[in-house]
Amino acid sequence: MLICLCLLLVAALARMLHLNSEPSSNGNENYGAPESKGDTAETPIWKVLVFDSFCRDIVSTVLRVNDLRDNGVTMHMLLESQRSSIPDVPAVYFVQPTPESIKLVADDIARDLYELYYVNFSSSLPRTLLEDFAVQTTASGTSHQIAQVYDQYLNFLCPEENMFSLHFSNAFEAIHSPAMTDTAMGTLIDKIVSSLFSVLLTLKTIPMICAPRGNAAEMVATRLDAKLREHIMNSRHNLFAENADDVVAQSRRPVLVLLDRDLDLGTMLMHSWTYQALIHDLYDIRLNQVSITNADDAGRISKKAYDINATDAFWEANAMLPFPEVAINIDDASNAFKREADEITRMGGVKSLDEVSNLDMGASTKQLQRAITTLPELTARKANIDMHMNIATSLLDAIKDRQLDVLFQLEEQLGRQSKASIIEALNDPEKKNPQDKLRLVALYILANDKLQQSDIDDCEAALKASGCNMAPLEYIHKLRNLNQMNASLASPALGGGSTGGSAGPSGDLLGKFSSISNRLAGFTDSSSLGSIFSNVRNLLPSRKQLPVTSIVESAMGSRTPGGLGAGLRSAASGGGSSTAARMFEDFVHFDPKQTRRGNLAGSNANALRGSMPSDGAAQEAIVFVVGGGNYIEYQNLMEFAQRSTPRKHIIYGSTDIVNASGFLAQLSRLNETSLG
């Protein structure tokens, strides 16, 4: 059975920081929770952590500075930085297995920077590099200071509970670049396979594998199958053997669905209406941090960064909700906070939490004790509500300025839009962002593959008049013509799970949000936010499936209740679920556990289902998109899993998590490269 990948990654990192032994109860097991008063665990060994930039990103996505301190790390530094000697202190290294990293670590040991060296590699260290490392440390006479050398198999990031990223920037551009040589492509595929192997090893599972024919996903599937097969049959120490005797786990093997981004370009360009996806679209989410730039009335620019961590209960509960619901929940949270804060200040005889140092000592001891013990929790809650209030306010400003609610509604019903309505939107002076208009037209063309060329020309003329950069759209045309994948690229008409939706009652959100007040972080301003929310449409989520979700549904051999098999349906063709099923039938399939390779490889889907449970439905899946993914796709898959009966467990991953701006930039560069 699949376990939360993020928790497994945190546990593995904690084990590494405890010198590759199981941490005590106040270490990783209580990650993100306050230390218990009765905790009698031993004090950890204090150490320094040295990592390269890639491994820093792995750590910083799931662990905060306080978490590192709880695991005995007093300092953390980049491998490439200039560092002073800290004698009598052990050092934990976490680096990629590259010649450059090997040399830098060996140089540190030769310089005697630390007492002992615990060297951990993010993935498997090739034997040639291990021998090179041994030669360098032996030459300096310092090899005796190396306490450990471990392959951790942790070369991936976990930005969400059931999401992982390989952190390979611009992978879609690299795969489609005319300058990409066979050797470079092979290297990229091997890196992807190495990271996927690490993900599977962290999950301690060997899945059945399927992928569409003819592109990068098939290459990844073939090499991953070979790597898993070789490891199982030839390794003296089978790292997957831990679950070998678990009959239940073996009978519930997941299916690994490998897909190419070319299968569905539209999802990468959609406008969203859920909290998390909106933030990613407008501000990007990098390493679980959001940076928002604001300008005050005087034109002064300020930039504020917010950390979104795993212990934020509000984020966990609201990330996938439509933005209007989130705004209401922020109001409820702020009102609840104010009521509790008022009670505490009343008991303490002060006017606000800021004056808590002037508590009335005449109050009862019990009241004072309650006020003092409650203060830290209230202060943390206040900071958290401040953060979400500020983010929501910035989102509202962007929604109004760019009319994102109107664009979202147009895209939701794109298959039924006329050319006139699209042209009208493009010529609307209130829609000021050229990139938004470009995305709308790209989605309209992808959703209506039988458009007349004259209609496309009219839309593109309106785009040019709006000052749009036409390069991304030109490349989309080239890619569609090259791959002849008109039908499968026509995804935008679907909407997008929680991001898709039909308009509720027309009108604004004023009625919904008139109670939201105290906009400023300190909750002292009595002005209402109603005026800010006005004229923003209240769009409700629908349950339409994206193409990737429909294919995963076919791969898992299931159907969700309520007629939800409508993925891949477009204005040009109906029967999306059957379309996905037909596509899946042509996938290549592998089972690395089969003794003879070829019994399943390249066969049809029925062979894969023969390895599934007797009911023919897999309950667990790992979905990986080569070329980039986003939160819209992730949320759509999570909603499908939650709606299924019994509930399914799906983990979603990609070469990188990319927003629309980043994806359009890749398309633009590809178009320029293709022009020569």
MONOR-V788790 format. One record per backbone hydrogen bond with DSSP energy under -1.0 kcal/mol. NH is the residue of the N-H (numbers start at 1). CO is the residue of the C=O. E is the energy in kcal/mol with one decimal. If there is no record, write none. Layout:
[[NH CO E] [NH CO E]]
This chain:
[[6 161 -1.6] [8 4 -1.8] [9 5 -2.3] [10 6 -2.4] [11 7 -2.5] [12 8 -2.2] [13 9 -2.5] [14 10 -2.5] [15 11 -2.3] [16 12 -2.1] [17 13 -2.5] [18 14 -1.4] [19 16 -1.3] [20 15 -1.6] [21 15 -1.0] [27 24 -2.3] [30 27 -1.1] [31 28 -2.3] [33 30 -2.8] [39 36 -1.5] [47 72 -2.6] [48 90 -1.9] [49 75 -2.8] [50 92 -2.8] [51 77 -2.2] [52 94 -1.1] [56 52 -2.4] [57 53 -1.7] [58 54 -1.5] [59 55 -2.2] [60 56 -3.1] [61 57 -1.3] [62 59 -1.2] [63 59 -2.6] [68 64 -2.0] [69 65 -2.3] [70 66 -2.3] [71 67 -1.1] [72 69 -2.0] [73 68 -2.6] [74 47 -2.7] [77 49 -2.6] [79 51 -2.3] [81 78 -1.0] [86 113 -2.7] [91 116 -2.4] [92 48 -3.0] [93 118 -3.0] [94 50 -2.5] [95 120 -2.4] [98 96 -2.0] [102 98 -2.5] [103 99 -2.2] [104 100 -2.1] [105 101 -2.6] [106 102 -2.4] [107 103 -2.4] [108 104 -2.0] [109 105 -2.2] [110 106 -2.4] [111 107 -1.9] [112 109 -1.2] [113 108 -1.6] [115 89 -2.3] [117 145 -2.2] [118 91 -2.9] [119 148 -2.6] [120 93 -2.1] [121 150 -3.0] [122 95 -2.3] [130 126 -2.2] [131 127 -2.6] [132 128 -2.0] [133 129 -2.6] [134 130 -2.2] [135 131 -2.3] [136 132 -2.3] [137 133 -2.2] [138 134 -2.2] [139 135 -2.2] [140 136 -1.2] [142 137 -2.2] [145 142 -2.0] [146 143 -1.5] [147 117 -1.9] [148 117 -1.4] [150 119 -2.6] [152 121 -3.1] [154 122 -2.9] [156 154 -1.8] [157 165 -3.3] [163 160 -1.4] [164 652 -2.1] [165 157 -2.2] [166 654 -1.9] [168 655 -3.1] [174 170 -2.3] [175 171 -2.6] [176 172 -1.7] [180 177 -1.7] [185 181 -2.6] [186 182 -2.4] [187 183 -2.1] [188 184 -2.3] [189 185 -2.6] [190 186 -2.3] [191 187 -2.0] [192 188 -2.2] [193 189 -2.7] [194 190 -2.5] [195 191 -2.1] [196 192 -2.6] [197 193 -2.5] [198 194 -1.7] [199 195 -2.2] [200 196 -2.5] [201 197 -2.3] [202 198 -2.5] [203 199 -2.0] [205 200 -2.0] [208 254 -2.0] [209 590 -2.9] [210 256 -2.4] [211 588 -1.9] [219 215 -1.4] [220 216 -2.6] [221 217 -2.5] [222 218 -2.6] [223 219 -2.2] [224 220 -2.7] [225 221 -2.4] [226 222 -1.9] [227 223 -2.3] [228 224 -2.7] [229 225 -2.6] [230 226 -2.5] [231 227 -2.2] [232 228 -2.6] [233 229 -2.2] [234 230 -2.6] [235 231 -1.4] [241 238 -1.7] [243 240 -1.3] [244 241 -1.7] [246 243 -1.4] [247 245 -1.2] [250 246 -2.3] [251 247 -1.9] [255 620 -1.6] [256 208 -4.0] [257 622 -2.7] [258 210 -2.8] [259 624 -2.7] [261 626 -2.3] [263 260 -1.6] [264 261 -1.7] [268 265 -1.1] [269 266 -1.9] [275 321 -2.3] [276 319 -2.8] [278 274 -2.7] [279 275 -2.2] [280 276 -2.3] [281 277 -2.4] [282 278 -2.7] [283 279 -2.9] [286 289 -1.9] [289 286 -1.0] [290 306 -2.9] [292 304 -3.0] [294 302 -2.9] [296 300 -2.1] [299 296 -2.0] [302 294 -3.0] [304 292 -2.6] [306 290 -3.2] [308 288 -2.8] [312 309 -1.6] [313 311 -1.2] [316 312 -2.2] [317 313 -2.0] [318 314 -1.7] [319 315 -2.3] [321 318 -1.7] [323 273 -2.7] [326 322 -1.6] [327 323 -2.3] [328 324 -1.7] [329 325 -2.2] [330 326 -2.3] [331 327 -1.9] [332 328 -2.4] [333 329 -2.5] [334 330 -2.5] [335 331 -2.4] [336 332 -2.4] [337 333 -2.2] [338 334 -2.4] [339 335 -2.1] [340 336 -2.0] [341 337 -2.9] [342 338 -2.6] [343 339 -1.8] [344 340 -2.2] [345 341 -2.7] [346 342 -2.1] [347 343 -2.1] [348 344 -2.0] [350 345 -2.2] [355 352 -1.4] [356 353 -1.6] [358 355 -2.3] [360 348 -3.4] [363 360 -1.9] [368 364 -2.4] [369 365 -2.7] [370 366 -2.1] [371 367 -2.4] [372 368 -2.6] [373 369 -2.5] [374 370 -1.9] [375 371 -1.2] [378 374 -2.3] [379 375 -2.7] [380 376 -2.2] [381 377 -2.2] [382 378 -2.5] [383 379 -2.1] [384 380 -2.1] [385 381 -2.7] [386 382 -2.7] [387 383 -2.1] [388 384 -2.1] [389 385 -2.7] [390 386 -2.6] [391 387 -2.5] [392 388 -2.6] [393 389 -2.2] [394 390 -2.1] [395 391 -2.5] [396 392 -2.4] [397 393 -2.1] [398 394 -2.1] [399 395 -2.8] [400 396 -2.5] [401 397 -2.5] [402 398 -2.4] [403 399 -1.1] [404 399 -1.4] [407 403 -2.1] [408 404 -2.6] [409 405 -1.9] [410 406 -2.2] [411 407 -2.5] [412 408 -2.2] [413 409 -1.1] [414 411 -1.5] [416 413 -1.4] [417 414 -1.3] [422 418 -1.7] [423 419 -2.7] [424 420 -2.5] [425 421 -1.9] [426 422 -2.3] [427 423 -2.0] [431 428 -1.3] [432 430 -1.1] [437 433 -1.4] [438 434 -2.3] [439 435 -2.4] [440 436 -2.0] [441 437 -2.3] [442 438 -2.6] [443 439 -2.4] [444 440 -2.2] [445 441 -2.6] [446 442 -2.3] [447 443 -2.1] [451 448 -1.6] [456 452 -1.9] [457 453 -2.6] [458 454 -1.9] [459 455 -2.1] [460 456 -2.5] [461 457 -2.1] [462 458 -1.9] [463 459 -1.9] [464 460 -2.5] [465 461 -2.0] [466 462 -1.0] [467 464 -1.5] [468 463 -2.0] [474 470 -2.3] [475 471 -2.1] [476 472 -2.0] [477 473 -2.0] [478 474 -1.9] [479 475 -2.8] [480 476 -2.4] [481 477 -2.3] [482 478 -2.5] [483 479 -2.6] [484 480 -1.9] [489 485 -1.7] [491 489 -2.0] [494 491 -2.4] [495 492 -1.3] [497 544 -1.6] [499 496 -3.4] [504 538 -1.1] [513 509 -2.4] [514 510 -1.1] [516 513 -1.8] [523 520 -2.0] [529 516 -2.7] [533 529 -1.8] [534 530 -1.2] [536 533 -1.5] [539 537 -1.2] [540 502 -1.4] [542 500 -1.9] [550 546 -2.3] [551 547 -2.3] [552 548 -2.3] [553 549 -2.4] [554 550 -1.9] [555 551 -2.6] [556 552 -2.2] [558 553 -2.0] [569 566 -1.5] [570 573 -2.3] [577 565 -1.1] [579 575 -1.9] [580 576 -2.6] [581 577 -2.3] [582 578 -2.5] [583 579 -2.3] [584 580 -2.6] [585 581 -1.9] [586 583 -1.0] [587 584 -1.9] [588 211 -3.1] [590 209 -3.0] [594 591 -1.9] [599 596 -1.4] [603 600 -2.4] [607 604 -1.1] [609 605 -2.4] [610 606 -1.3] [611 608 -1.7] [612 609 -1.3] [616 613 -2.4] [618 556 -1.7] [621 649 -2.2] [622 255 -2.3] [623 651 -3.2] [624 257 -2.7] [625 653 -2.0] [626 259 -3.3] [629 656 -2.4] [634 630 -1.8] [635 631 -2.6] [636 632 -2.0] [637 633 -2.0] [638 634 -2.3] [639 635 -2.4] [640 636 -1.9] [641 637 -2.3] [642 638 -2.1] [643 639 -2.0] [644 640 -1.3] [648 641 -1.7] [649 619 -2.5] [651 621 -2.3] [652 162 -2.7] [653 623 -2.7] [654 164 -1.3] [655 625 -1.4] [658 629 -2.9] [663 659 -2.2] [664 660 -2.7] [665 661 -1.9] [666 662 -1.5] [667 663 -2.2] [668 664 -2.5] [669 665 -2.2] [670 666 -2.3] [671 667 -2.1] [672 668 -2.0] [673 669 -2.4] [674 670 -2.4] [675 671 -1.2] [676 673 -1.3]]
